[in-house]
């Protein structure tokens, strides 16, 4: 029976909350006003305003990676989704559950091709693992529950529920059901035992991991495989990796193709566990695309989306692996001194990082120091740039801080990458999120300077240099952050950064530290 007090927007929000979706990162417009109004009638849903859709989608990605369940976004028609697409690309590559709610014109209004009209299903399709439009108010609740379940995959990813304005404002027949979540497929015992036999026969086997196997429980299991004489390596960019003292730190697939192949030389068996076949990030003249050495056999132990934890536990038993494997030591570096560099930042990072911190890494070339020294730091989680679309560092940190308000969040950003979604600072201040933003200001797209040579494009002349240079005019990060309500400081020496970072780790609330490199 229809409840006259409930419209489609109410049904949507109540269904989300019943299915555990309690955070919404929003940049709404006219077609989403019914959803906005319904928020006052559903206090369990936390709504967070973002000044750019790319912040909203990146925040939903960070929330999902940390919480292990989806947040929803609220986006304004096709152009609103388009503004958020880059960080949804990253979320898809991270297999993060995200439920996008995309407002649309009323169903009867679409035919008139109003200025904001667009083919929303076509726009959202490439980065959505599920797309449906709730063209009837009575369909809203059921489709909302279906969307939440679909976002878990396996392996999971962004889904898109299109909500026409008339479906939101019209009376609805109630909220949808609590959906049954999908179950990851159980590994086949014969397959696992077969892989174990091939590992025994190999001279130099390698286990390549990703997904749940880079979490704390997964790393403890794969450490046993390493202890059994099998080299373990992670994919180059992982959704979430447990790092720091007491945790196993596998090798990492090198970014540049020739370095990766040099590192893999002699490997005669590559076993994939929740990982895809490794390929070069880009194509280069006269260089390999697939990062598998000649003569190496590739076997899949567990597909992406499979139960990697069960598969590795079975493999460890089949190999007779030790019950425990190697782990990193808690060995802090000395206080750095002199000019500030990526390395000195890394040393201070390890010295002062609190236990259970979350690191959102979009530092491109400059975060290598923090990543390297991080193995010595207190236990923490590391969120990587899975899809390569820069501009996720601060938005992902926003979502992580909303998902885990009791944990310190650190956002590592190149200055070029940070400018993509600088509006994140305003949301951090508005929500008083405990995020420390580090911006490495080298005033250049450093990675592109490297790639210019690697692609054979030659040296940068005057015109090319202007497309790589960020120093004319120089961006004043301290003024920009303060203008959006975030306390900020600038550090030009290792000692200054060490003091600033130590203080930030002892205080709550958002802060920005500009690191002046070169």
HELIX and SHEET records of a PDB file:
HELIX    1   1 UNK A    8  UNK A   18  1                                  11    
HELIX    2   2 UNK A   30  UNK A   32  5                                   3    
HELIX    3   3 UNK A   33  UNK A   38  1                                   6    
HELIX    4   4 UNK A   39  UNK A   41  5                                   3    
HELIX    5   5 UNK A   53  UNK A   67  1                                  15    
HELIX    6   6 UNK A   77  UNK A   83  1                                   7    
HELIX    7   7 UNK A   85  UNK A   94  1                                  10    
HELIX    8   8 UNK A  110  UNK A  112  5                                   3    
HELIX    9   9 UNK A  120  UNK A  125  1                                   6    
HELIX   10  10 UNK A  137  UNK A  139  5                                   3    
HELIX   11  11 UNK A  140  UNK A  151  1                                  12    
HELIX   12  12 UNK A  165  UNK A  169  1                                   5    
HELIX   13  13 UNK A  189  UNK A  201  1                                  13    
HELIX   14  14 UNK A  211  UNK A  214  5                                   4    
HELIX   15  15 UNK A  216  UNK A  227  1                                  12    
HELIX   16  16 UNK A  257  UNK A  263  1                                   7    
HELIX   17  17 UNK A  308  UNK A  319  1                                  12    
HELIX   18  18 UNK A  342  UNK A  352  1                                  11    
HELIX   19  19 UNK A  368  UNK A  373  1                                   6    
HELIX   20  20 UNK A  374  UNK A  376  5                                   3    
HELIX   21  21 UNK A  393  UNK A  403  1                                  11    
HELIX   22  22 UNK A  415  UNK A  418  1                                   4    
HELIX   23  23 UNK A  419  UNK A  421  5                                   3    
HELIX   24  24 UNK A  424  UNK A  431  1                                   8    
HELIX   25  25 UNK A  446  UNK A  454  1                                   9    
HELIX   26  26 UNK A  462  UNK A  468  1                                   7    
HELIX   27  27 UNK A  477  UNK A  483  1                                   7    
HELIX   28  28 UNK A  494  UNK A  506  1                                  13    
SHEET    1   A 6 UNK A  46  UNK A  49  0                                        
SHEET    2   A 6 UNK A  23  UNK A  26  1                                        
SHEET    3   A 6 UNK A  71  UNK A  76  1                                        
SHEET    4   A 6 UNK A  98  UNK A 104  1                                        
SHEET    5   A 6 UNK A 158  UNK A 164  1                                        
SHEET    6   A 6 UNK A 131  UNK A 133  1                                        
SHEET    1   B 5 UNK A 251  UNK A 252  0                                        
SHEET    2   B 5 UNK A 231  UNK A 234  1                                        
SHEET    3   B 5 UNK A 205  UNK A 209  1                                        
SHEET    4   B 5 UNK A 269  UNK A 273  1                                        
SHEET    5   B 5 UNK A 297  UNK A 302  1                                        
SHEET    1   C 7 UNK A 241  UNK A 243  0                                        
SHEET    2   C 7 UNK A 380  UNK A 383 -1                                        
SHEET    3   C 7 UNK A 357  UNK A 362  1                                        
SHEET    4   C 7 UNK A 409  UNK A 414  1                                        
SHEET    5   C 7 UNK A 435  UNK A 441  1                                        
SHEET    6   C 7 UNK A 511  UNK A 516  1                                        
SHEET    7   C 7 UNK A 487  UNK A 491  1                                        
END                                                                             
